[in-house]
Structure formats: structure tokens, C-alpha cells
Amino acid sequence: MVIRRLCGVLRVGGVIDLLLVLLLAAGFVALPVVALLPSLWGFVAASAVTYAVDEVLHARAPSFVRRLAALHLDRTMRFAVRTVMLLALASRMEAPGVWLVTALAVVSAHFAMMMLYTAVHHAIRRRRVLPLMVRNLDLSALPIPRQPPAVLFRRHLRKLLHLDLPAHVGLLAALAAGTWEPACAGFALTAGVTAAAVLALLGQYRRARRMPVRDEVFAEVNRQLAAYRPEVALYFSFAAVSRDFMYQVNMWIETLEQLDLRPVIILRETASFRHLSRTWIPVVCVPKADDLAELELSGVRVVLYPGNAGKNVHMLRVAEAKHVFIGHGDSDKLASSNRVSKVYDEIWVAGRAGRDRYQRVRHAISDSAIVEVGRPQLSPIRLHADHVPGPLPVVLYAPTWEGWSDDDCHTSLIPMGVPLIERLLTENVRIIYKPHPLTGKRSAQAAEADRTIRELLRADNERRDPASAAAAALAVRPRLQEIRARLDELAGRLGGDAAEQMRQARVPDRAGAAEWQELRAEWHRVFWESQGADRHNVILGQLPNLYECFNQADILISDVSSVVADFVAGLKPYVLTNARDLPDEEFRAAYTTAGGAYLLDRDCTRLPEILDSVRAPHTDPMVLERRVLKEYVLGADRPSSMERFNSAVNALAAKGEAEQAEAATTADREIPATAP
């Protein structure tokens, strides 16, 4: 317990990382001691330890390294301390004065050139900032210079600091041999290479000054948009964009690609591009509101919003378009029936449940503004009838996160997550644990429960069959990494800064979609086959995705969230956590998705009985309720969700065009005829 708490304070991942931290501390504590004794070989050993361990911790424990930086013990300070201790050692060993003066001059020059290099590096980065970013538009006509080579531009401070090594080694060798030549060679190498790096970067700065100006960039982007003529836009913004939020965009991409009208995606945060999925749809990211107004979007008739964000108002002011809130999931949470949605022309929901949910928000949303379009994203989910069970029942535990409030029962993780997993481990089942991407962002209790669950599953995996499972996972890792690299390439996640990605932007081949689907299918097949039939899984990344976890599971345990509404599509048994231990009737009346669910009490006493629905399917009493609930929540199977969504887009676009034509005709009639 003490070690775990210490690891948490230092932000390291385990005992090995903790030992490395202690070794780094011991090395730096030893440096002044051996310098003042003086002990040449003791200093060599301590210096080597601090160099090596520092590099390892940057790779293994970046959170700890950031904690050091917050305490003003960043990498530069640590290198400076080592250098000062070296000069102290040389002084204590009575090195000649010329050695000390030369060493001090070289060290000072090295740090001065690092400061100059950093200033030029920042100037280049500022020069290469463009007012927008695009993907899937051909911007080869823009004269954007290449990004400086990675050897000069990436992790520059790390490389420059390590150029002190020749000077350090040379001076230590000179102290050991009692001769001046090794120090001269080391000093010359450190100063010469650093100076050459500064000169090379100054040459790159001259190229960066030829970046196109703002008006050139907008002119070319608007020329490309005018040629493409977008008719439907998906607009997304979020204050803290990361892969944790970009799923709200990615879930709609395949739907947009199947529309009759030409789509475009508009983003507001440049970080979005790092987590955007593959698509041939043109994507434009415009951080500033004034720049958004400069885009050529006059042909856009419908704007779709997957989230409620403050920056939505920058697009809502476009009166010529119809604005639709489509959300990023259908659930019983308050966010799925928000009064703020009244600002949109229409609200599109999956089924009748979504309509009724909005109707409960009295005097806020007109019934005519709500359109039932289904959930086109759910087509990959296999039906219960097509599912082939494995040797052990597979339980998917997918709790939601703690939310923006301080309600401990918003997620089941805090009140009952750990006891639930402990009970499941006694039931001879296989567990797939997939927490919400935002788990632990606001609540330390949720983060601790999450860590405990992961440790419980890891320990049980080791108990079951550690050797063969680990070997199988290790054997397929190269192939999985190869597939991921190709997927990133197909997704347009190019290397370099934003300007370099703009320089390389081209119109993609739409045939890449087939390869994308094949590679994702292969990745999932290889991954699941390597896990074995009884190994628990903790799923944290984008792959395997949620719907593939659905297809693996025999039963879902979750909280009130859109995960449950989506899982209903497969008609498999599912469980809702009732952490407050409300009476069943009250709970089902409060939450629509509870209509076809088993309800699990806080102490998990009902768990064995619930699992019988998987072990003996003929005893599953909720089969009919799930069928009724599926149609109520997601709509009818025919016409398909994609057909309904496409028809809704077409109808709203036509309505908007008709209204604009009528407004233009009315305006013409109101203009008085001029006398001849």
C-alpha cells in the first residue's frame, strides 16, 4: 500500500519506475559529494547513472518528468547541475587555471548558443503558423516551404543539451590522464557541433520567411471549396479536444460519406486533426471565429452538430443554412434532452424514445422540430441470434465517466465498480473492461477504482495462464503495429507540423475505404485471436472499438448512458447498475433503457441470478422486452437508419432552398419599380 501511494505521488507506473526514480535521486545526491571529496571515478559513475536513468525515465515515466519540471527541476537544470559539479571536481583536483577558464568559456558558449537556437526555433514555428488547416483538398498551389529536417526541429533541446557530452568526457579524460589534449578535443567538438547546428537552423529560418500570407491561404482554400461545392457540413468544437472527444466526430464519418449531398467537416481546434479518423470528405479547421466567416460555404444548406459547445454560435449565425443537432449518442442522461437544443432548426433522434424525452422538457422543444432518423452507426453490431458463445461467458463492463457534476453515482465505478469485478471473478467468466475515455479526469475516486480494477484483472490473468497468453500477445504485436501504421497513413495522419501537413494535402482516392475496412477487420481478428478464450481484457485505446467489444460479449453491464442504447441494437442481455438501490419500478420509470434491462443492486447480490440468462438462455425473461425497447429507442428496422438519415438531410436541404427562394421572391416584390 505504501509503495502504491508513493508511486501515485511521484506519478510512476510501478516498482521498477520507482527504483529508477530513487536511482536518479541517488546519482544527483552523489555528484556534489564525489566532486568535493574529490573522487574522479565516483563522479564518472554518478554522472553516467544520472545520464542513463534520466533518458530511461523520459520514456517510461513522462508524468514524473513533468512533475520535476513543475518543481523547476527540468532537463536543462539537471544538465546545468551536472556541469557545475564537473567544474567543481576539476577545481578540487587542482586542474590548471587555463583548463578551468577554457571549460567555463565553452560551457557558457554552449548554453548561449542553445538560447539562440531556441529563439530561432520559436521564430520558425511562429512563421509556419497558418490561419487554418485542411485535409483532403489539394493545396499544392500554395508555396509552403518544407518543414525543417527532424534532426534540427524535433526535440531540439534534448539534442543540444546532450552535446555537452564531448566536453564532459574530454575534461574527465584529461583529469584522469593529466594531459590537456582530450579536453581540447572535447571542447572543440561541443562548441563546433553546436555552432554548426545554429547556422543550419538560421538557414531554415530564411526559408520559413517565404510562407504564404493569410489572404493567399484563404484564396486557395476557397477556390478548392468552390470547386467542390459542399452542401452539408458537420461542425464540431470542444474546449479540450483530444481523442477522448473526437469520437463524437468519428462516429458520423461513414454516415456522411453515404449521403446524396456533398459533405464537408468543419473543426475549430487544430488538435482535432491528430485524432480524426480516415475519410475522403474535405476537412477544414478554423480556430478563429472571424476566419470562419471567410470560408466559401455559400452552398451549404444543412449544418449538423454532434455536440453542444459554446463555439457553435459562430456557425449558427449563418442564416442561409438549416441547423440540426444530431448528438453523439442516445441516452437517458440530461444532456440528451437539453433545453439549449432549442437554438437548432431541428433535433434528430434515433427513435420514439428520443422524441418523448424532449417532450418532457416542457415548453422548450416543438414536436415538429424533432425527427426520428435511427442510428446509422450501429450496422456493425451483430444480432444475438448470430452470436457464437465461447467456452466462458463474456461480460463486458463499460461504465460511464464521473460527469461534470459531483454525483458519486453518476458512474458505477465509484460506489460499486471494484466489488462488481471481485464478484465477477468468482463466477468463472471472462471480463472485458472498457471504461469511458474520460474516466478519472475529474474524480480521484473514479481514477483509483479504475486502477484497482485493472490490477485485479491483471492478477487474475496471471493466475489463469500467464505464459501462453503473454507469448501469444507478444507474437502478434509486430503485425498489429504494422496494421496500425497503415491505418494512420490511410487516415491522413502525416508527419510534420500543421504547415507541412497542409503542404502535403491532396484529394484522396476514395477506393482507400475498402482497404481501411479490410485492415480494421484484420486488426480485430488478430487481436481477439491472440487474447485466448479465457483471458480478461482492459480496452483503453481506439482499437478494438466499442462495437467490436459488443460483438465479443454475451452480456453488458453498464450505467445510464448511450452505450446501453447502442447495445440494445444486438438484442443481447444487458444490465443497468442501480447504485442508489432505487425500487425497480421507480428506476424503470426514470430511465427508458431500463425497460429491457436486468437491474443490479449496489451490493451485486443479484449477479448470479442475472448471469443465468447467459448460461441458460432459455431462462432469459427479458427477451421480449428487449425487442420492444429496441424499436422504441432506435426505431424500426425498415427503412434502414441510413435511408432515414439520408432522406432527412435531403428533405431539410430542399426545405431550406424553398424558403430562400420564397424569401428572394418576396424581396423582389417589395422593391419599388424605378421610373424610366
N, C-alpha and C positions, 0 to 999 in steps of 0.2 A: 504493500500500500504506500509506504514511504517513497519507494523508487518510482512508482507510478505518479505520485504527486509531484515529485521532483522533476520528472520528465515533462509533466504538464507545465510547470513553472518555467522551465528552460525551453519549452516548445521543441522537444526532440521526440523521435518516434519510438525509442526503445532503449534497452540496456546498452547495446553496442554504441549507439549515438551518445548516450550519457557518458560512457567511458571515454569516447573521443573528446567530448567537451572537457572532461576532467584532465585529460592528457594535454589538451591545448592550454588550459589554465596553468598546469604544472610547468609546461615549457616556458610560458611567459614569466612566471614567477622565478624560474631558474635563471633566466637571462641576466638580470642585474646581479644576481648572486655570483654566477661564474665569471661575469665581466669584472667585478670588483675584487675577486679573490687574488689574482686572476687565474682562470683555468681555460686555456685555449681549446682543448679537446672537449671539455664540458660545454663550452659555448658552441662549438661546432655541432654537438649532439642536440642541445636545446634548440638551436636555430633550425636545424634540419627537421626536428619534430614539429615546431610551430609552422614551418613552411608546408610540410606534407599534410598535417592534420587540418590546417586551415582550408586547403583545397578540397579535402575529402568532405568536410562539413558543409562547404558550399553546395556540394552535390547531394549529400544525404540529409542535411538538416537546414534548409534555407530559412525556415522560420526562426531558428536560433540565431542565424547570421543577421537576420533583420532585427532581432531583439538587441544584439550587440550594437548595431548601427544606431538604434534609438537611444542607446546609452552613450553615444559619441565614441564608441569603440569600433568604428568601421574599419574597412580593409586598409585605407590609407593610414589611419592612426596606428594600426598594428604593424604595418611596414615601417613607419617612422620610428616607432619604439625599438624595433629590431635594429634599425640603422644607428640610432643613438647609442644603444648598448654596444654595438660593434666599435664605435668610436671610443666609447669609454674603455673597452677592453684594450684597444690599441694604446690608449694613453697609459693605462695601468701597466702594460707590458713594456713601457718606456720606448715606444716606437719613435724614430727620428721625427723632428718637428716638421720637416718637409713632407713626410708621409701623411701626418695628420692634417696639415693645411691643404694638401692636394686632395685628400679624401673628402674633407669638408667642402671644398670647392666643387668637386664632381657631384657629390650628393646634392648640394644646393642647386647646381645647374640642372641636374636630373629632375628635381621637383619643380623648378621653374619652367622647364620645357614641358613637363606634364600639365602644368596650369595653362600654358599657351595652347597645347594640343587640345585640352578640354574646351577652352574658349572657342577654338576654330571648329571643333566638332559640334558644339551647340549652335554656332552660326550656320553651319551647313544644314543642320536639322531644321532650323527656323526657315531657311531659304527654301527647303524642299516641302514645306507645308502648303498644301493646296486647299482651296475653299470647299472642295467636295471630293468624294471618291466614287468610282463606278466599277461595276463588273458587268461583263457580257455586252459591252459596247466597244466598238473599235476606235480607240483614241490614238492610233499610230501617227495621225497627222500633227499631234501636239509635240513640240520639240522639248520633251522632258529628258534631261541628261540621265545617264545611268547612275545608280546609287554607287557611292564609293565602295571599293572592294571590302569584303567582310573582314579581311585581316587588318584593315585600317579603321573600320567603322564599328564592328560588333565587339562588345566587351573591351573597349579600348583601354579603360583604366586598369583593368586586370592585367592586360598585356604590358602596359607601360610600367606598372609597379614591379612586375617580375624582371624588368630589365636591370634592376639593381643587383640581380644575382651575379653577373660577371664581376662587378665591383666588390661585392662581399667575398666571393670566392677568392678573387685576386688578393685582397688585403689579408684574408686569413692565411692564404698560402705564403704570402710574404712574411707574415709574423712567424709562421712555422719554420720557414727556410732561412729567415734572416737576410733576405735579399730583396731588392727593390723591383726586379723585373716582373714578377707575377702581378704585383699591384698595378704597375704601369699598364700592362696588357688588359687587366680587368677594367680599370678606369677608362681606358680608351674605347673599349668595346661598349660599355654602358653609355658613355657620352655620345659616341659616334652613331650607334643604332638609334638612340632616342632622337638625335638631331635629324637623322635621315627620315624617321617617321614623321616628324613635324613638317619637314619640307614636302614630303609626299602628300600630306593632308592639305597643305596650303595649295597644292596643285588641284586637288579635288574641290577646294573652295572656289577656285576660279571657274570651274565647270558649273558649280551649283548656281553661280550668279546668272546663268543663262536660262533659268527656269521661266516658263511662260507666266505671264501676269494673269490676274483674276479674269479680266474680260476675255482673254483668249480661251481660257479654260471653259467658261460658260458658253461662249460662242460655239465651240466644237461639240460640247455635250448636248446643247440644244439642237444643233444640226443633226446629231445622231438620233435624238429623241423625235425630232420632226419627221425623220425618215422612217422610224419605227412606228410612230403614231399610236401610243398606248391609249387604251380605253378604260382599263380597270387598274386601280392602284391599291396595293396593300401597304398600309402606313404603320410604322412601329417606332416607338420610343420608350426608353426606360432609363431612369436616372443612373442605375448601376448596372450597365449591360455586361453580361458575362454569359457563358454557356448555360448558366442556371436560368436565364430568362429567354434566351434565343430560341428555346423550344417552342415558344409562342408563335414565332415566325415559321420555323422549320416545319411544323406540323401542317401548315397550309400550302407549302410549296407545290406538292404533287397535285393538289386540287386546282391551284391556279394554272398549272401547266395544261390542264384538260379543259379549260374554259374556251368557249367560242370566241370571246373577245380577247384582244391583246392585253396581257397583264404587264405591270411594272411594279417593282418593290421599292419603297422609299423608306430609308432608315435615317435616324438622326444622330446616332453615336458611332464614331469610326470603329470603336472596339467591336461592334456588331459583326464586322466582316470576318473576324477570326473564327467565329462560331456559326457562320451561315452555311447551310447545307448546299449540296450540289443543285444547280438549276441552270437552265438556259435563259431564264427570264432576266431582262435588264434590271440591274440593281443600282440605285443612286443613293448615296449617303450624304446628307447636307446638314452639318451641325448647327449652322446659324439660321434663325428664322428669316432674316432679310434675304439670305441667299436662296432659301426655299422658294420665295416668291419669284425668283429669277428663272426658275426652271420652266421649260416649254411643256406644259401639261394641259394645254387648252382642249385637247381631245378626250381627256379623262372624264368619264360620265359617272363612274361609281368608285368610291373610296371605301375600302374595308379596313376595320380597326380590330386587331386581335386583343388589344389591351386598353384600359382606361389610364391614360397618362396626361400629365399637365401640358405637354407639348402638342397634344392632339389639337389644341385650339389653333395652332399655326396652320393646320390643314383644313380644319372645319370652317375657316373663314372663306374658303373657295366656294362661292355661291353657285357656280355653274355645275357642280358635281353633287351627286346624292351620296350621303354619308351613312355607313352601315356598321353597327357594332356586331362583330361575329364571335368575339371572345376566344378563349383558348381552352375550352373545356366546359362541360355542362355538369353542374353540381348543385347541392343544396346550400352551399355557402352563400353568405350575404352578397359577396361580390358578383354572383351570378344573377342578381336581381337588384342592381344598384340604381338609385334614382338618377344618378349622373347620366345614365344611358338615354335620358330624355333629350339630350342635345343632338342625338342622331336622328336621321330621317326614318330609319328602320332598324329593328333589332332582330337578328336572325338566330333562332334557337334550334335545337335538334328535334324536339317533339313537343307533344302537348304539355308535358311537364314543365318545360321552359316557359310556355305561354302562361300557364296557371301561376307559375312562380312570380312572373312580372305582374300579373293581375292582383296579387296580394299586396303589391306596393300601391296603395290606394291613391287615386287621382294623379298618378305620375306618368304612366305609360298608356297610350291609347292601344286598344286591342288591334286596330287596323295597322299599327306600326310594327307588329310582331309577325314574323314569317317563319314557318317551320320548314327547315331545309335538310334535316338529318345531320349525320356526322360522316362526311365522305372519307375521313382518315381511317375509319375502322375496318376497311375491307381486308387488311392483312390478318385480322383476328379470326382464328379457326373456330368453328362451332364445336360445342361439346360432343355432338354426335360423331365428329371426325377425329376426336382426340384419342390417342393410343396411350393408355396409362403405363407407367413404368413399374418396376418391382416395388418401389416405395411411393406412397402418396407424396405429391409435391405441393408444398404450401408456400404460396407467395405472400410475404408480409411487406406491404407497401404503404407505410404510414405517411400522412401528410406532414408538413413542417409546422413550426410553432406559431406561424402567422404574425401579423403586425400588432396583435393585442397581447395582453399578459395572461390570457386564459390558459391555465395549465392543461386543460382538457381539449384544447384545440387539436393537439396531436396526441395519439395514444402512447407515444414514446415515453413521455414523462411519467404519467400515472401507472402505466401497465405494460410498457414495452419489454422490459427485462423479464418480469415474471412470465409474460406470454412466451417468450423464447425458451425460458427454462422449462416451462410445461411442455412445449412442443418437442423439446429434446428428449423427453421421457416417453413420447408417443411413437417413436420409431418412424419418423417421417423425414423427408428431405426438405430443407428450407431454402428458399430464395429470398434474400433480404434486399429490397430496393428502396432505400429512403428517398424522400424528396430532395432534389438538389440543394435546397436552401436549409436543410436540417442543420440546426446548431448555429445559424447565423445570428440569431437574437437571444437564444436561451442557452445558458451554460448547462442547465439540467438536461436539455434535449441533446446537447453535444456529448455529455457524459453517458447518457443512456445509449446513444449511438455507438460510442466506443466500446461500451460493455458488451453490447450485442455482437459486435464484430469479433471481440475476443472470445466470447462463448462459442461462436460458430467456428472460429479458427481452432480452438482447443478440441472441439468435437470432431472436426475433420481429421486432426492428428490422431485422435483415439481410434477412428474408424479404419483408415488405411492411408497413412501418411506417405509412404514411399511411392507406391504406384501412381497415386493421384498427382503428386508433385512432379513425378517424372513425365507423365502424360502432358501436363500443362506446360512444362518446360520444352518438350519436344515440338509442340505446335507454335510456340511463341514466335519463331522467325517467320513462319507463314502468315500468322495474324498481323505481324508488324508490316510485312510486305503488302498485304491487302490494305491495311490502313493507310500506308503511304500512297498507294494508287488512288484510294478513295479521296484523300486530301488533294491529290493532283486534279482529279476529276471535279472536285468541289471548287477549284479555283483558288485554293489557299496557297498562293505563290509566295516565294521568299521575298525578303526585302521590305522596305518601308512603304508607306502609302503611295508615295510618288512612283516608286518602282513598280508597284502593282498596277498603277494607272498606266504606266508606260507599256506594260505587257498586256493590258486589257485587250481582248479580241472577242468577236462574236463566236460563241461556242458551237460545236457540232451537236445537234440535238440527238444524234444517234448514241451519244455517250450515256444517255439514260439507261439503255439496255445493259451496258457494261456495269454501270453503277448498281443496278438491281441484282445482277448476277454476282458481283463481288460481295455485296452485303449479305446475300443469301449464303454464299460460301463461307464468309466470316462466321456467321451464326452457326452454320452446320459444324464447322471445325471446332468452334469454341465449345458448343454443348457436348459434342462427342468426346472432347478431351476432359470434360469435368467428371465423367463417370455417372453411374446411376444412383449413387447414394451420397455424393459429396454436396455439402451446403455451398451456396454461392452468395457473395456480397457484391452487388452490382452498383457501381458508383459512376461509371463513365457513360458516354453516349451510346456505346455498344457494349453488350446487347441492349436494344431499345426496349421500351416498356411493353410493346405489343408482342415482341418475341418472348418476353417473360410470361405474358398471359398464355401464350401457346404452350409453354412448358408446364404450366401449373395445372393442378387438379382443383385447387380451391384458392381463393384470395381472402386475405384478412387485411382490412384497411379501415380508414376513417372516413368521415363525411367529406368527399372530395370528388373531382371529376374522374379520378382513377376508377372509382366504383361504377360510375355511369358508363364509362367505356368498356369495362369488363363485362357488363350486362350483355353486350353485343354477342358474346360467345355462349351465353346461356349456361355457363358453369356455376356451381355453387359458390357463394361468397358470404363473407362475414363482415358485419359492421361492429366496430368497438363501441361499447356503451360505457365510457369511463365514468360517467356520473351515476350509473346504475338507475337510470330513469325506468319507470314501468314500461313494459314492451309497448303497450297501446299508445302511451304518450310519445315514446321515441318514434314509432312508425308514423304517427300523425304529424310529427315535426319535420321528418325527413323523408322525402319522396322515395329515394333509393333504398330505404329500409323495407319497402314493400315486398321485395323478393329475397331479403337477406336473413341469415341467421344472426342473432344478436348475442354478442359476447360480453359478459359482465366483467367488471373490473378485476375480480379475483380469478377469472378464467375457469370457473367451476363447470361451465357448460362445454368446455373444449372437447372432452372425449366424446360426448354425445354428438357434437357438430361434425367431428371427423368421421363418424359413421356414415355420413352422407356421401363420403368419398369411398370408404372401404366397402360399403354395401349400397350402391347407387339406387337399388330398388326401394330403399328406406328413406329416400330424399323427399320430404314432404313439400319442398318449396319449388318444385319443377314448374307447376302451372303458374304460380305467382311470378316466377322469373319471366315466363313467356309474355304474360300480360304487361309486366313492368317494362320489358324491352320495347314494346310498341309505344307505350305511353311516354317513355323517356327519349327514345331515339327515332320514333316514327315508324311508319310501315316499311316493309322491305321493298315494295314496288309502288311507284317507280323508285329507282335506286337513289341513294343520297346524292351521288354525283349529278344525276339527272335533275334532281330537285334544286340543287345549289346552282347549277348552270342556268336553269330556267329562271331562277330568282334574279341572277345577275342580268340576264338578257332583258327581263321584264322591267327591272328598275332603270336600266340604261335607256330603254325605249321610253319609259315614262319621263325621265329627265329631259330627253331630246324633245318630246312632245311639249313639255311645259316651256322649254326655252323657245321653241318655235312659236307657241301661242303668245309668249311674252313679247317676242320680236314683232309679231303681227300687231299686237295691241299698241306697242310703242310707235309703229309706223302710222297707225290711225290717229294717234294723238298729236302727231307733228302737223301743224297748220300748213296748208299749201301756200307757197310763196307766190306773190304776184308776178306775172310775166313782165 
